[in-house]
C-alpha cells in the first residue's frame, strides 16, 4: 500500500494548492533534490494561472525542517509495527472496557478526500463510534446547516463564474482580498468589465472593505438583523418573485413575519445593527434593483453562536427574489480550507454519514449494506466543542487527531491541553513534529509521520463543488506514509482487513463515488456515479470537475455548474424552505469587567497555525508578531499606544500582543489574528481566549464575539535577535519567531536592561567572535556574532518604548559571509545603501520604501506603481495598502 514514487523527470506536475477553499491549480516543477518551483496552472478554472502570496511561496515550505519522520510512542522512536500495534491494541482495549463511544477522531479540511473517507468508514462503520468531527466544524458547519435547512441538502447552488457575471456582490463576514484573494481579483475584474458593485458587511473595515463601493460596519452579531430588514424591505417594495415563492418554496409567511418583528424597515434595521440609516437604505435599494446578485458569506458570519441563522437570513433573501441557480446570482459559501467540502462529502462531520447521508433509518441501513458494516452507528456523534468537553470529563478515553492542530485553533485551548493529559490513548497523525498538538501528551501518546502536501496523492473539493487532484511530486521522506494507508493498517489489526484492502487512492475514490450513487434515484444531491468506474489512468489525468456527476442524464460524466435553476430542491416535496430566524444577540454580552468584544481571524500571508507558511521568509515579512487592533478612542481610554503592548484578557486566559491603533475596527471591538502558537510566540494564541459558545443548530463555536478587557504592558527593553538556527528565547522574554532569509529571527521584549542583555548574549555564543556597540546610558546595545568571518548572529537592544526595525539587519543577514561594511551596518543600525523597508507585496518581495519612492517619482495609480516595481501585479492582496499610500501623496500633489 505504499504510494507510487512521483516521476521527477516530468517538467511539471499539476496539483492543487493546499490553502484556502478557492482550490487553485498549481504547476509544481521538482528539481530532483527536494525543492520545487511553483507556478499557477493557467488551465485550472478556479484560478486560470493566478496564485496568491501564500500559493506563490509554496516552494519555500517543502523542506524537511521540523518534519516528523518516524513513529514515536511516548517520545521514543519505534517501528511502524510497534506504533500501529500500540494504536490498535489501545483502541481494542478501550472499546472493550468503556465501549466504542469512548473513542473519538478529530479530522481536518486539509487531508484528502480519500483519507477522510477511510477514517470515517473505520470509525463510524466498523469501530462503531459516532464521535468523528473535523476542524471544518470551526469554519463552515453553520453554512452546511443553513443549506440543509433551506435546500434539504448541503448544496452550494452556484459557482465562481457567477462572480464574473454578477452586477452586485455582497460579501458578508469575508475579507476576501486577504483570505480568498484569487476570487477577489475576479470580483474586481468584474467591476472593471461590467461595473459590478461590491458591498462588504463586516464589523471590521478590512482590506476588502477598503476596496468596496459600500462598507456596512455593523455591530458584531447583527448580520441576521440586516438581512431580516432586507427581506422586509423587498416585500414592502414589491420586489419579490411571487411565482417562485408560490411554486418552489414553503414557509415564506412565517419567515417574513419574523423578519418584520426583527427589523421592519430601514430605520429599525439601522438601530438594530448600529449602521447609518442612509447606508442601510442605500444597500436595500441596490439589492432590490439589481437582479444579478451574489451574496458570498464566510467565517465572519459562520463563526458565531447564531451562524446558521445568519446563513438562512441571507438565503431567505435569495429565495424570495428567485435569485438562485442562475448565472450571476445566488448565495455562495466561501470555505476556509482546501478540502472542507470533501470532508462534508464523506461524512467527516459528526452529524453526517458518508455521501451526504444522515441518520434516517433508511440511510443508515443503506450505508450499512454498502459497507457491509455490522457495527455502523445509528445517530450523531459529539461535535468539536462538545467532544473536547467530553475529553475533559473523562468520557472520551482515546483521541486520534489527523492533520490539524486543535491546541491552537480550538476555543478554550488551554483547557483542552490539560484535558488531553488524561487520555488513555492520544494518537496524532502529523507531518510537523513541533506543532503544539504533536507536543501535547496523554497517558499513552503515539505520533505517526504523515505525508505532507507535495507527497500526497488524491482529491480535494473546493467551494464551488469542483473536485481537483492533488498529485505527488516529491518522494515520501523518512518513514512518512499516507493517512489512508495508516488507517487501513490499523483496521487490519482490528480484524477488518477485507473491508480496508485498498492498494491505492483511486480504489478508495471509486468506492466513494459508488456509494454516492448507491440507490440514488436523484433525491440526493451528491452523486459521483459517473466516476464510480474510473480507471487508474483516467484518475491520474482527471480534469477538475464539479459535482453532481451522475452516471446517466444530461450531467453524466461532465458535472453541473449550478443547481436549483429548475426550482427543484432536495426536500421531500422538492420545495425550498424559508427559515424564521431568531433575533440577533451576543452569546456573551460585555460587562464592566470585560467591556470589549474580541474578534479573531486571519491575516494576509499566513495560514491557520503557521506550520507551513511559517517556513517562508516572504510570508513572515509582512506581519512578524501577534497583534491586537483597537480603535483610537479605546486606545486612548486604556492608555495604549500604537506599537506598544497590551494584555488582552477574557475569562479563559490572556495574551500579550503588540498594539495596532486603527479606525478599521469599531469602538468597543478588538481584533486578534489566530495564527500564532507556542511554536511561534511566547504569548500570542488567540483562539485560547475565545469562549466558543456553539451555535445550537450547527455546533460551530463563536470565535468572533468574546467579552474581553485590555491593559497596557510596559517592557524595559525591546529588540531583535537573528540566528542561523532557531534559538530558544531566554526565560522571561516576550517573543515572536519569524523565518528570515538565512536563518531565524526573534522580535523580543524584556524587563532586562541593556547591561543584562549584554551579559546574556555573551553567554549564548561561547567560542565565537563578538563585535559590540554599547551605550548603556541610552539603553542601547548591539552585537554581531561571527566565526571565521561567517555571520552567526546579530542582536539589537533598545529602550522598551522603541519598536524594533530589523529590515536592514535582515538584508545583511541574508548573506552568510560578512564584510566590514556589513558589520558597521549592524552595529550602527544605519545602512550605506537605501533599505527596501517592510514588505508590502509578498508575491514580489517589494518593500514599503520602494513603493513610497515609486509614488514620489510620479506613479499616481495602483497600475503605475505595479508597472514600475511589480507591487500588486500578482494576486493583488496588497493593493488596498498601496492605495492607502497613494491617497496622501495624491492629496499633497493636488494642494
PyMOL commands that set and color helices and strands:
alter all, ss='L'
color gray80, all
select helices_A, chain A and resi 53-56+58-61+80-98+100-102+113-127+135-138+141-151+161-165+176-179+181-194+207-211+223-236+242-248+252-262+266-273+277-289+299-302+307-321+340-345+361-371+384-393+406-409+413-420+436-439+453-455+483-493+497-500+505-517+529-531+536-541+613-615+632-637+687-689+754-764+776-778+807-813+820-828+848-856+862-869+879-894
alter helices_A, ss='H'
color red, helices_A
select strands_A, chain A and resi 13-16+25-30+36-40+72-73+76-77+103-107+132-134+168-172+197-201+214-216+249-250+293-297+330-333+398-402+425-430+445-449+458-461+466-470+545-546+576-577+596-601+627-630+645-650+653-661+669-673+706-713+717-723+734-740+743-750+769-775+780-787+790-799+839-841+846-847
alter strands_A, ss='S'
color yellow, strands_A
deselect
rebuild
show_as cartoon
